[in-house]
Amino acid sequence: MEYTQHLADVRARQERVRPADTPREVAHPFGELTVPEYVDRWAVEQPDHHAVVMGEEVLTYADVAAQHGRWAGWLRAKGVAPGERVGVHLGNSTEFVLAFLGTLRAGCVHVPVNAMFQHAELVHELADSGARVVVTHVTLAERLLPAAAEAGVSTVVVVGGEVSSLRQAGVEVVAWVDALTADPLPEPARDLDALAALNYTGGTTGLPKGCEHTQRHMVYTAVSGAGANALGREVVSLCFVPVFWIAGEDLGILIPLVMGGTSILLSRWDAATVVDLVERHGVTTTAATVESYLAILDLPDIADRDLSSFTSPMAMSFIRKLTPEVRRRWAEVVGGHSVLREGSYGLTESHTIDVVPHGFQADDHDLTTTPVFCGLPVPGTDVLVVDPVTAEPMPLGEPGEIILRSPSITTGYWRNPEATARQLRDGWLHTGDTGYLDDDGCLHYLARAKDMIKVSGMSVFPAEVETLLVDHPDVATVAVVPAPDPETGERPVAFVTASGASGPEIEEWARGRMATYKVPLVEVLDAFPLTDTGKIRKGELLERAGEVVAARG
């Protein structure tokens, strides 16, 4: 589809309102280098500058350069060739960052694996990616090892403890500290367009798919995202969002390390700890839920604390929404220099930072216009709204499907040409999300991709849960729908036909096979409501799903 004229009009409108403190074009600090090359350059320019902080552990740029080089050297010595996949099954930690960087340095493919996954989920992602090596933590190893063996992983590297008692037939177990005694790999792989990561995303047609990303995607995301959000060169980013999710990868690794700033990692949000870290390290930005910011405001001594560095707090409105009242309360307590605003619109397929609302906070424009106001695309990215059937551009103000084009769009879904052809057309990513462009060319988001359920901000796709539940020996048919939940925003509810198993028994079975936030409430039916063509009428299940949640509450 040809969009040249329509796109020119949209771009002209956007440039008229683009904030003065954000760049019109992407400006790389050292040019288009790989991520490890950026670390190497910053290690020369500012070797003693704090790069990654986790609790009392502080790694300078010199430390990160040396240690990630040793992980890369170990991979090469082990015979893990460029292009081979390396899983990282860790929570937020310095080791995650080093494994990520070293894997890229060796030209291998980073596969972040959700540390909350259970057996079936682990087997799927490890087998689908073909990961040869996986890094895990000693507290996660007993769960991972059987899945690794089933998926064909040859070596598991364990962080954080003694490995002599860890055994699994067919899998070699190595201590992380031993791997980091390898000779460092002096020269990094330099192909910006080689496959560098498989970031898995849920979908509406089954189990998660691996989005193929390159280092060009990563560096562009870091530089364009930092610029569009006016984060500056001295960004100090506090990240408690898991870095195995791509949003955490952006916030906790790519933006701070490409820009020469500092990453402050947390394993979980604690308001008092966060305030201490802001004062101690001069934190400039984070992304957290509205509830997280309210917890800071409720600290008894907050009026006496120095949060002057905290200029760019970004909100994620999953359950409680960011309102003008919350923003005003934040400014009154923290200071007018700190403007609380929403984060960004994006997808795993696009590396997530595509459209940002920075610069539209005057008179709460971003919060009082038709929700959800997303703002302008970052430099180098285009966003349009089209008819979901014909793909023709929609008039301004008219809703349609959001499509994106940028230097960070996935090159495709790993080993899934059908899904690739369906979502990527003529260089545009068809998101399946519904929204519209206003008279300024700003994006407004109206509805999430079909079927997705948000549980405390985490994405749950019914088709994925259905695929896992149908493995239960007593379950014949399953349909998963969302229901409102006062604690988590939404909750999945699974309606099943089953022989010999109750709903609670199936729920207990599911807890061992999927992450906790995906486990649905299960209601056993005698029969499903069906259309004339034999399809389940999910719409008729929605009201009943709400009743199930209310009854269990």
VOSEZA-700076 format. One record per residue (C-alpha): residue number from 1; residue in three letters; x, y, z. Coordinates in Angstrom, 2 decimals. Each point is the difference from the previous one (the first is absolute). Layout:
# VOSEZA-700076
NUM ALA X Y Z
...
//
This chain:
# VOSEZA-700076
1 MET 0.00 0.00 0.00
2 GLU 1.34 3.44 -0.98
3 TYR -0.26 2.58 2.79
4 THR 2.36 2.72 -1.24
5 GLN -2.42 2.93 -0.22
6 HIS -1.93 -0.85 3.15
7 LEU 3.23 -0.57 1.93
8 ALA 1.43 3.34 -1.14
9 ASP -3.06 1.79 1.39
10 VAL 0.21 -1.87 3.31
11 ARG 3.71 0.73 0.37
12 ALA -0.51 3.71 -0.68
13 ARG -2.67 0.18 2.70
14 GLN 2.26 -1.83 2.46
15 GLU 2.96 2.30 -0.60
16 ARG -2.12 3.05 0.81
17 VAL -0.56 -1.28 3.55
18 ARG 3.17 -1.98 0.67
19 PRO 1.50 1.19 3.34
20 ALA 2.95 2.36 -0.32
21 ASP 2.14 -2.03 2.42
22 THR -0.09 -3.15 -2.13
23 PRO 2.00 -0.70 -3.18
24 ARG -1.54 -0.18 -3.46
25 GLU 2.53 -2.61 -1.09
26 VAL 1.82 -2.87 1.66
27 ALA 3.43 1.01 1.30
28 HIS 2.29 -2.84 1.10
29 PRO 2.65 0.86 2.63
30 PHE 2.73 -1.91 -1.89
31 GLY -1.74 -0.94 -3.21
32 GLU -1.64 -3.30 -0.86
33 LEU 2.08 -2.40 2.07
34 THR -1.09 -3.27 1.57
35 VAL -1.06 0.03 3.64
36 PRO 3.27 -1.62 1.25
37 GLU 1.97 2.53 -2.06
38 TYR -1.86 2.78 1.81
39 VAL 0.99 -1.55 3.33
40 ASP 3.61 -0.21 -1.18
41 ARG -0.01 3.67 -1.06
42 TRP -1.50 1.18 3.28
43 ALA 2.55 -2.14 1.87
44 VAL 2.72 2.06 -1.71
45 GLU -1.75 3.35 0.40
46 GLN -1.13 -0.49 3.62
47 PRO 1.39 -3.25 1.44
48 ASP -0.93 0.77 3.62
49 HIS -3.54 1.18 -0.73
50 HIS -2.67 -2.20 1.58
51 ALA -1.59 -2.14 -2.70
52 VAL -2.16 -2.52 1.88
53 VAL -1.04 0.03 3.66
54 MET -1.86 -2.81 1.77
55 GLY -0.28 0.44 3.76
56 GLU 3.50 0.51 1.34
57 GLU 1.60 -1.40 -3.17
58 VAL 1.34 2.69 -2.32
59 LEU 1.52 -0.69 -3.41
60 THR 1.87 2.79 -1.76
61 TYR 0.25 0.18 -3.78
62 ALA 3.48 -1.49 0.29
63 ASP -1.46 -2.90 2.03
64 VAL -2.81 -0.65 -2.47
65 ALA 2.36 0.14 -2.98
66 ALA 2.37 -2.53 1.56
67 GLN -2.56 -2.42 1.42
68 HIS -2.36 -0.21 -2.97
69 GLY 3.06 -0.61 -2.17
70 ARG 0.80 -3.08 2.11
71 TRP -3.51 -1.39 -0.47
72 ALA 0.40 0.49 -3.75
73 GLY 3.40 -1.70 0.16
74 TRP -1.49 -2.97 1.87
75 LEU -2.73 -0.41 -2.63
76 ARG 2.55 -0.03 -2.80
77 ALA 2.30 -2.40 1.89
78 LYS -3.01 -2.25 0.58
79 GLY -0.59 -0.10 -3.73
80 VAL -3.23 2.00 0.07
81 ALA 0.08 1.52 -3.45
82 PRO -1.33 3.36 -1.18
83 GLY -3.72 -0.34 -0.68
84 GLU -0.54 -2.69 2.63
85 ARG -2.52 0.79 2.71
86 VAL 0.85 0.63 3.65
87 GLY -2.80 0.10 2.57
88 VAL 0.13 2.28 3.04
89 HIS -2.35 -1.26 2.72
90 LEU 0.63 2.58 2.72
91 GLY -1.75 2.79 1.82
92 ASN 1.38 3.52 0.17
93 SER 3.71 -0.32 0.78
94 THR 3.43 1.10 -1.12
95 GLU 0.50 -3.51 -1.37
96 PHE -2.95 0.43 -2.34
97 VAL 1.57 3.16 -1.43
98 LEU 3.40 -1.66 -0.42
99 ALA -1.51 -3.09 -1.64
100 PHE -2.04 2.19 -2.36
101 LEU 2.99 2.08 -1.05
102 GLY 2.41 -2.93 -0.25
103 THR -2.42 -2.01 -2.11
104 LEU -0.24 2.90 -2.45
105 ARG 3.77 0.48 0.04
106 ALA 0.46 -3.63 -1.06
107 GLY -2.48 0.46 -2.85
108 CYS -2.42 -2.40 1.66
109 VAL -3.75 0.53 0.42
110 HIS -1.36 1.15 3.36
111 VAL -3.16 -1.84 1.11
112 PRO -1.45 1.54 3.20
113 VAL -2.03 -2.61 1.88
114 ASN -2.67 1.07 2.48
115 ALA 1.19 -0.96 3.49
116 MET -3.64 -0.64 1.03
117 PHE -0.57 -2.66 -2.65
118 GLN -0.99 -3.52 0.94
119 HIS 0.98 -3.25 -1.72
120 ALA -2.19 0.06 -3.12
121 GLU 0.80 3.64 -0.70
122 LEU 3.73 -0.58 0.45
123 VAL 0.00 -3.03 -2.28
124 HIS -1.83 1.89 -2.73
125 GLU 2.28 3.04 -0.03
126 LEU 3.26 -1.93 0.34
127 ALA -0.96 -2.57 -2.64
128 ASP -1.48 2.55 -2.39
129 SER 3.08 2.24 0.19
130 GLY 2.40 -2.93 -0.16
131 ALA 2.03 1.45 2.86
132 ARG 3.25 -1.91 0.48
133 VAL 1.09 1.69 3.23
134 VAL -2.15 1.48 2.77
135 VAL 1.07 2.17 2.93
136 THR -2.13 -0.35 3.14
137 HIS 0.15 0.71 3.72
138 VAL 0.58 -2.69 2.59
139 THR -3.48 0.62 1.44
140 LEU -1.55 -0.63 -3.42
141 ALA 2.22 -2.85 -1.12
142 GLU -2.06 -2.94 1.27
143 ARG -3.01 1.29 -1.94
144 LEU 2.01 0.74 -3.12
145 LEU 2.15 -3.13 -0.31
146 PRO -2.77 -2.52 -0.88
147 ALA -1.43 2.43 -2.55
148 ALA 3.47 0.62 -1.44
149 ALA 0.56 -3.73 -0.41
150 GLU -3.36 -0.46 -1.70
151 ALA 0.69 2.96 -2.32
152 GLY 3.43 -1.23 -1.06
153 VAL 2.13 2.60 1.83
154 SER 3.57 -1.30 0.36
155 THR 1.42 2.29 2.73
156 VAL -1.49 1.90 2.92
157 VAL 2.13 2.67 1.68
158 VAL -1.02 0.72 3.60
159 VAL 0.35 3.31 1.82
160 GLY 0.08 0.47 3.74
161 GLY 1.03 -3.22 1.69
162 GLU 1.54 -3.44 0.09
163 VAL -0.79 -2.16 -3.04
164 SER 1.43 -3.37 1.05
165 SER -3.39 -1.26 1.19
166 LEU -1.79 1.08 -3.17
167 ARG -0.26 -2.82 -2.48
168 GLN -2.19 -0.76 -3.00
169 ALA 0.49 -2.82 -2.45
170 GLY 1.25 1.32 -3.33
171 VAL 0.71 3.53 1.28
172 GLU 3.40 1.35 1.02
173 VAL -0.13 2.33 3.02
174 VAL 2.64 2.76 0.29
175 ALA 0.51 2.69 2.65
176 TRP -0.26 3.60 -1.23
177 VAL 3.09 0.96 1.99
178 ASP 1.97 -2.66 -1.85
179 ALA -1.26 1.18 -3.38
180 LEU 1.22 3.52 0.80
181 THR 3.57 -1.21 0.37
182 ALA 0.18 -0.43 -3.80
183 ASP 2.23 2.22 -2.07
184 PRO -1.99 3.01 -1.23
185 LEU -1.05 0.29 -3.63
186 PRO 1.83 3.16 -1.13
187 GLU -1.89 0.72 -3.22
188 PRO -3.80 0.11 0.04
189 ALA -2.25 -1.19 -2.80
190 ARG -0.79 3.12 -2.00
191 ASP -2.91 -0.90 -2.29
192 LEU -2.81 2.34 1.05
193 ASP -2.52 -1.88 -2.13
194 ALA 0.73 -3.56 1.10
195 LEU -2.60 -1.72 2.17
196 ALA 0.84 1.06 3.57
197 ALA -3.04 -0.84 2.13
198 LEU -3.18 -2.02 0.11
199 ASN -2.47 1.86 2.19
200 TYR -3.03 -2.20 0.52
201 THR -3.48 1.45 -0.09
202 GLY -3.39 -1.59 0.52
203 GLY -2.45 -0.17 -2.84
204 THR -3.59 -0.73 -0.88
205 THR 0.80 -3.20 -1.90
206 GLY 1.79 -2.18 2.57
207 LEU 3.24 -0.05 1.96
208 PRO 2.46 2.95 0.06
209 LYS 1.92 0.95 -3.13
210 GLY 3.59 1.21 -0.13
211 CYS 0.37 3.52 -1.40
212 GLU 3.26 0.29 -1.88
213 HIS 1.97 3.10 0.95
214 THR 3.41 1.29 -1.04
215 GLN 2.49 2.28 1.71
216 ARG -0.99 2.75 -2.42
217 HIS -3.51 -0.27 1.49
218 MET 1.43 0.18 3.53
219 VAL 2.24 3.02 -0.54
220 TYR -2.69 1.90 -1.90
221 THR -2.49 -0.68 2.81
222 ALA 2.42 1.23 2.64
223 VAL 0.96 3.21 -1.80
224 SER -3.43 0.92 -1.38
225 GLY -1.74 -0.84 3.29
226 ALA 2.45 2.06 2.04
227 GLY -0.32 2.92 -2.38
228 ALA -3.79 0.01 -0.27
229 ASN -0.31 -0.12 3.79
230 ALA 2.66 2.70 0.50
231 LEU 1.94 -2.29 2.34
232 GLY 3.35 1.53 -0.85
233 ARG 3.55 -1.39 0.08
234 GLU 0.13 -0.35 3.78
235 VAL -2.95 -2.35 0.25
236 VAL -0.14 -2.00 3.22
237 SER -2.72 -2.56 -0.53
238 LEU -1.58 -1.94 2.85
239 CYS -1.55 -3.24 -1.25
240 PHE -2.06 -2.47 1.99
241 VAL -1.88 -1.20 -3.09
242 PRO 1.49 -3.42 -0.84
243 VAL 2.80 0.37 -2.53
244 PHE -1.05 -3.29 -1.59
245 TRP -2.92 2.03 -1.38
246 ILE 0.93 2.27 -2.86
247 ALA -1.25 3.13 1.79
248 GLY 2.36 -0.82 2.87
249 GLU 2.80 -0.66 -2.48
250 ASP -0.52 3.50 -1.41
251 LEU -0.27 1.76 3.37
252 GLY 2.50 -2.02 1.99
253 ILE 2.70 -0.79 -2.58
254 LEU -0.15 1.63 -3.41
255 ILE -0.87 3.64 0.73
256 PRO 2.43 0.50 2.90
257 LEU 2.92 -1.94 -1.47
258 VAL -0.22 1.32 -3.56
259 MET -0.38 3.56 1.30
260 GLY 2.90 -0.38 2.46
261 GLY -2.24 0.30 3.05
262 THR -0.69 -2.28 2.95
263 SER -2.41 -2.88 0.49
264 ILE -1.36 -0.49 3.52
265 LEU -1.61 -3.46 0.17
266 LEU -2.58 -1.15 2.53
267 SER -1.61 -3.41 0.35
268 ARG -3.24 1.49 1.33
269 TRP -1.48 3.40 0.77
270 ASP 0.38 1.32 3.53
271 ALA -0.85 3.68 0.43
272 ALA 2.46 0.71 2.80
273 THR 2.83 -1.76 -1.83
274 VAL -0.80 1.89 -3.20
275 VAL 0.19 3.37 1.77
276 ASP 3.34 -0.99 1.55
277 LEU 1.33 -0.92 -3.45
278 VAL -1.22 3.25 -1.54
279 GLU 1.89 1.98 2.64
280 ARG 3.12 -2.18 -0.08
281 HIS 0.43 -0.39 -3.77
282 GLY -1.84 3.00 -1.46
283 VAL -2.63 -2.09 -1.77
284 THR -1.56 1.97 -2.86
285 THR -2.65 -2.39 -1.35
286 THR -1.93 -3.18 0.59
287 ALA -3.22 -1.66 -1.16
288 ALA -2.39 -1.17 2.71
289 THR -3.68 -0.46 0.69
290 VAL -2.10 2.84 1.34
291 GLU -0.33 -1.99 3.23
292 SER 3.80 -0.01 0.28
293 TYR 0.19 3.78 -0.15
294 LEU -2.82 0.36 2.52
295 ALA 1.98 -2.23 2.36
296 ILE 2.88 2.50 -0.22
297 LEU -2.36 2.88 0.78
298 ASP -1.30 -1.85 3.05
299 LEU 3.44 -0.34 1.60
300 PRO -0.06 1.94 3.29
301 ASP 3.22 1.96 -0.67
302 ILE -0.40 0.57 -3.73
303 ALA -0.27 3.80 0.32
304 ASP 3.52 0.09 1.45
305 ARG 1.65 -2.16 -2.65
306 ASP 2.08 1.31 -2.91
307 LEU -1.51 -1.20 -3.28
308 SER 1.35 2.89 -2.08
309 SER 1.66 -2.34 -2.52
310 PHE -3.23 -1.90 -0.69
311 THR -1.11 2.00 -3.05
312 SER -1.62 -2.66 -2.21
313 PRO -2.22 -2.39 1.96
314 MET -2.13 -2.06 -2.39
315 ALA -3.22 -1.76 0.95
316 MET -1.53 -3.28 -1.11
317 SER -3.77 0.25 0.52
318 PHE -0.95 -3.65 0.29
319 ILE -2.54 0.01 2.84
320 ARG -0.17 3.49 1.46
321 LYS 0.19 2.68 -2.67
322 LEU 2.19 3.08 -0.01
323 THR -2.27 3.03 0.51
324 PRO 0.58 3.76 0.23
325 GLU -0.61 -0.28 3.75
326 VAL 2.74 -2.61 0.44
327 ARG 2.36 2.09 -2.13
328 ARG -0.70 3.13 2.04
329 ARG 0.52 -1.85 3.27
330 TRP 3.32 -1.34 -1.29
331 ALA 1.17 3.51 -1.02
332 GLU -1.04 1.49 3.35
333 VAL 2.04 -2.56 1.95
334 VAL 2.95 -0.73 -2.28
335 GLY 0.25 3.34 -1.80
336 GLY -1.16 1.61 -3.22
337 HIS 3.21 -1.07 -1.75
338 SER -1.25 -3.60 0.10
339 VAL -2.88 -0.52 -2.44
340 LEU -1.74 -3.33 0.41
341 ARG -1.22 -1.27 -3.35
342 GLU -0.82 -3.17 -1.87
343 GLY 2.76 -2.03 -1.61
344 SER -0.25 -1.12 -3.62
345 TYR -2.04 -1.95 -2.49
346 GLY 1.69 -2.93 -1.67
347 LEU 0.20 -3.74 -0.47
348 THR 2.60 -2.74 0.37
349 GLU 0.04 -0.12 -3.81
350 SER 1.16 3.63 -0.13
351 HIS 2.22 0.05 3.11
352 THR -2.78 1.85 1.86
353 ILE 1.03 3.70 -0.05
354 ASP -1.88 1.24 -3.07
355 VAL -2.28 2.85 1.08
356 VAL 0.47 2.19 3.10
357 PRO -2.10 2.76 1.64
358 HIS 2.98 2.09 1.17
359 GLY -0.64 3.73 -0.39
360 PHE -3.81 -0.08 0.12
361 GLN -0.44 0.40 3.75
362 ALA -0.97 3.70 -0.07
363 ASP -3.54 0.38 1.36
364 ASP -0.03 -3.83 0.27
365 HIS -0.68 -0.26 -3.71
366 ASP 1.34 -3.54 -0.07
367 LEU -2.33 -1.12 2.80
368 THR -3.21 1.83 -0.88
369 THR -0.32 -0.69 -3.71
370 THR -1.76 -3.13 -1.25
371 PRO 1.88 -2.89 1.56
372 VAL 2.53 -1.33 -0.41
373 PHE 2.20 2.85 -1.24
374 CYS 3.33 -1.44 -1.23
375 GLY 1.56 3.06 -1.63
376 LEU 2.51 0.12 -2.86
377 PRO 2.17 -2.70 -1.55
378 VAL 3.68 0.06 0.93
379 PRO 2.38 1.37 -2.68
380 GLY 0.26 -2.37 -2.93
381 THR -3.30 -1.78 0.73
382 ASP -3.26 0.40 -1.90
383 VAL -3.45 -0.87 1.29
384 LEU -3.21 -0.12 -2.01
385 VAL -3.56 -1.17 0.57
386 VAL -1.61 -2.05 -2.75
387 ASP -3.14 -1.91 -0.77
388 PRO 0.59 -3.48 1.49
389 VAL -1.45 -1.68 -3.09
390 THR 1.12 2.10 -2.96
391 ALA 3.10 1.59 1.63
392 GLU -1.06 3.36 -1.45
393 PRO 0.95 3.02 2.18
394 MET -2.76 1.15 2.33
395 PRO -0.91 3.69 0.20
396 LEU 1.38 1.84 3.02
397 GLY -2.17 -0.64 3.02
398 GLU -1.42 -3.24 -1.38
399 PRO 0.96 -3.25 1.74
400 GLY 1.74 -2.85 -1.76
401 GLU 2.96 -2.35 0.30
402 ILE 3.30 1.49 1.18
403 ILE 2.94 -0.81 -2.28
404 LEU 3.66 0.84 0.60
405 ARG 3.16 0.36 -2.04
406 SER 3.39 0.54 1.62
407 PRO 3.65 -1.13 0.02
408 SER -0.80 -2.28 2.97
409 ILE -2.86 -2.05 -1.45
410 THR 0.65 -3.72 0.32
411 THR 1.42 -1.66 -3.08
412 GLY -2.52 -2.79 0.54
413 TYR -1.28 -2.68 2.32
414 TRP 2.51 -2.78 0.62
415 ARG -0.75 -3.01 -2.17
416 ASN -3.55 1.28 -0.62
417 PRO -0.32 1.37 -3.54
418 GLU -3.80 -0.04 0.13
419 ALA -0.15 2.34 3.01
420 THR 2.71 2.17 -1.55
421 ALA -1.96 0.41 -3.22
422 ARG -3.16 0.77 1.94
423 GLN 1.48 2.73 2.20
424 LEU 2.72 1.51 -2.21
425 ARG -1.25 1.43 -3.28
426 ASP 1.87 2.39 -2.28
427 GLY 2.32 1.02 2.81
428 TRP -2.81 0.75 2.48
429 LEU -0.82 -1.84 3.19
430 HIS -3.76 -0.57 0.26
431 THR -0.53 0.08 3.76
432 GLY -3.63 -1.11 0.24
433 ASP -0.49 2.85 2.50
434 THR -2.71 2.59 -0.52
435 GLY 0.60 3.75 0.20
436 TYR -0.19 3.28 -1.90
437 LEU 2.15 2.99 -0.92
438 ASP -1.19 3.45 1.07
439 ASP 0.41 3.28 -1.89
440 ASP 3.59 0.31 1.26
441 GLY 0.90 -3.49 -1.17
442 CYS 0.13 -1.23 3.61
443 LEU -0.98 -3.59 0.63
444 HIS -2.90 -0.95 2.25
445 TYR -0.27 -3.64 1.04
446 LEU -3.48 -1.46 0.37
447 ALA 0.27 -3.75 0.38
448 ARG 2.66 -2.65 0.39
449 ALA 0.70 -2.72 -2.48
450 LYS -2.83 -2.49 -0.27
451 ASP -0.41 -2.30 2.97
452 MET 2.92 1.23 2.11
453 ILE -0.61 0.09 3.76
454 LYS 2.01 2.31 2.28
455 VAL 0.67 -1.42 3.48
456 SER 1.76 2.64 2.12
457 GLY 1.45 1.33 -3.24
458 MET 1.23 -3.38 -1.19
459 SER -1.29 -1.32 -3.32
460 VAL -1.96 -3.24 -0.01
461 PHE -1.22 -1.38 -3.32
462 PRO -3.03 -2.34 0.21
463 ALA 1.27 -2.18 -2.85
464 GLU 3.23 -0.71 1.90
465 VAL -1.82 -0.95 3.21
466 GLU -2.44 -2.12 -2.00
467 THR 2.89 -1.83 -1.68
468 LEU 1.55 -0.83 3.38
469 LEU -3.27 -0.97 1.71
470 VAL -1.07 -2.39 -2.72
471 ASP 2.99 -2.18 0.96
472 HIS -1.86 -0.93 3.20
473 PRO -1.08 -3.62 -0.45
474 ASP -3.60 0.71 1.03
475 VAL -0.54 3.23 -1.96
476 ALA -1.80 -0.37 -3.31
477 THR -0.71 3.60 -1.02
478 VAL 1.04 3.33 1.48
479 ALA -0.80 3.66 -0.64
480 VAL 1.74 2.80 1.92
481 VAL -1.52 3.47 0.36
482 PRO 0.82 3.07 2.12
483 ALA -1.91 1.16 3.04
484 PRO 0.42 3.23 1.99
485 ASP 1.90 -0.44 3.25
486 PRO 0.31 2.76 2.63
487 GLU 3.49 -1.15 1.02
488 THR 1.67 -0.75 -3.33
489 GLY -2.05 1.97 -2.53
490 GLU -0.98 -3.11 -1.92
491 ARG 0.18 -3.73 0.58
492 PRO -0.20 -2.97 -2.38
493 VAL -2.94 -2.33 0.47
494 ALA 0.04 -3.38 -1.72
495 PHE -3.19 -1.83 -0.86
496 VAL 0.63 -3.66 -0.64
497 THR -1.80 -3.23 -0.70
498 ALA 1.72 -2.69 2.02
499 SER -0.49 -3.52 1.25
500 GLY 0.98 -0.87 3.55
501 ALA 1.69 3.27 1.03
502 SER -1.40 3.03 1.79
503 GLY 0.86 3.62 -0.71
504 PRO 2.23 0.38 3.10
505 GLU 1.82 -3.24 -0.86
506 ILE 0.76 1.26 -3.52
507 GLU 1.16 3.34 1.45
508 GLU 2.42 -1.81 2.30
509 TRP 1.31 -2.01 -2.95
510 ALA 0.46 3.23 -1.99
511 ARG 2.07 1.64 2.74
512 GLY 2.80 -2.43 -0.71
513 ARG -0.05 0.67 -3.72
514 MET -0.32 3.75 -0.50
515 ALA 1.02 3.25 1.65
516 THR -2.22 0.92 2.95
517 TYR -1.50 3.06 -1.67
518 LYS -1.24 -2.16 -2.89
519 VAL -1.75 -2.62 2.14
520 PRO -3.74 0.42 -0.65
521 LEU -3.01 -0.60 2.15
522 VAL -1.52 -3.16 -1.48
523 GLU -3.71 -0.65 -0.35
524 VAL -1.17 -3.38 -1.27
525 LEU -2.94 0.05 -2.44
526 ASP -2.25 -2.74 -1.26
527 ALA 0.07 1.57 -3.46
528 PHE 1.11 3.22 -1.71
529 PRO -2.32 2.52 -1.67
530 LEU 0.73 -0.37 -3.72
531 THR -0.63 1.90 -3.21
532 ASP -1.77 -1.64 -2.93
533 THR 3.44 -0.82 -1.42
534 GLY 1.14 -1.73 3.20
535 LYS 2.19 2.77 1.44
536 ILE -0.09 0.83 3.69
537 ARG -1.93 3.18 0.76
538 LYS 2.61 1.63 2.20
539 GLY -2.11 3.12 0.28
540 GLU -2.59 -1.96 1.98
541 LEU 2.69 -1.14 2.40
542 LEU 1.15 3.50 0.95
543 GLU -2.86 0.79 2.41
544 ARG 0.28 -3.43 1.58
545 ALA 3.76 0.53 0.42
546 GLY -0.70 3.08 2.10
547 GLU -2.33 -2.04 2.16
548 VAL 2.71 -2.63 0.50
549 VAL 2.49 2.63 1.20
550 ALA -2.60 1.56 2.31
551 ALA -0.93 -3.38 1.47
552 ARG 3.65 -0.88 0.66
553 GLY 0.77 3.43 1.43
//
